Amino acid sequence: MSPTIFREDGFRFYFFSREEPRMHVHVQGQNGEAKFWLEPMIEVAQHIGLSRREITEALSLIQEHENDIRKAWCKHFSH
């Protein structure tokens, strides 16, 4: 299961239900995907196929929606 948190500017932001416990978010774009750590700070964990510009855009959206992503993480993984 990989619930979508939100979609914006051609990106889908989501979690995988059965993955490591460190808080992070996955991002899918038209050309690839990436994983961003949220702790201890927001940074790229890994990516494939996304351009530097797409990574920067996704990072900016994560920073903009950080509180919503954290709330969604806590809600989803508290079950």
C-alpha positions in Angstrom: 0.0 0.0 0.0 1.3 3.5 -0.9 -1.1 6.2 0.2 -0.9 9.5 -1.7 -0.4 12.5 0.6 -0.9 15.1 -2.2 -0.3 15.9 -5.8 1.1 19.2 -7.1 3.0 20.5 -10.2 3.1 17.1 -11.8 4.5 15.3 -8.7 2.8 12.7 -6.5 4.0 12.6 -2.9 3.4 9.3 -1.0 4.5 6.7 1.5 5.1 3.0 1.3 3.3 1.3 4.1 6.0 -1.3 4.8 9.3 0.4 4.8 11.9 1.7 7.2 10.8 3.7 10.3 12.9 6.9 9.6 10.5 9.6 8.5 10.6 10.1 4.8 8.5 10.8 1.7 8.6 9.4 -1.8 8.0 11.6 -4.9 7.0 10.5 -8.3 7.4 12.7 -11.3 7.0 12.2 -15.1 10.6 11.3 -15.6 11.5 9.4 -12.4 11.2 9.2 -8.7 13.0 10.2 -5.5 13.0 9.6 -1.7 13.5 12.4 0.7 14.4 12.1 4.4 12.5 14.4 6.7 14.7 13.7 9.7 17.1 14.9 11.0 16.6 17.4 8.1 15.0 17.4 4.7 17.4 16.0 2.1 17.5 13.7 -0.9 18.0 10.1 0.1 18.0 8.7 -3.4 16.6 9.5 -6.9 16.5 8.1 -10.4 15.5 9.8 -13.6 14.6 13.2 -12.2 16.6 16.2 -13.3 18.3 18.6 -10.9 15.5 21.1 -11.5 12.8 18.5 -10.7 14.7 17.5 -7.5 14.8 21.2 -6.5 11.1 21.6 -7.3 10.1 18.6 -5.3 12.3 19.7 -2.4 10.6 23.1 -2.4 7.2 21.5 -2.3 8.2 19.2 0.5 9.4 22.2 2.5 6.2 24.0 1.8 4.0 21.1 2.9 6.3 19.7 5.6 3.7 20.0 8.4 1.1 18.2 6.3 3.5 15.4 5.4 4.5 14.9 9.0 0.9 14.8 10.1 0.0 12.3 7.4 3.1 10.2 8.4 2.0 10.1 12.1 -1.6 9.3 11.2 -0.7 6.6 8.7 2.0 4.9 10.8 0.2 5.1 14.2 -2.1 2.2 13.2 
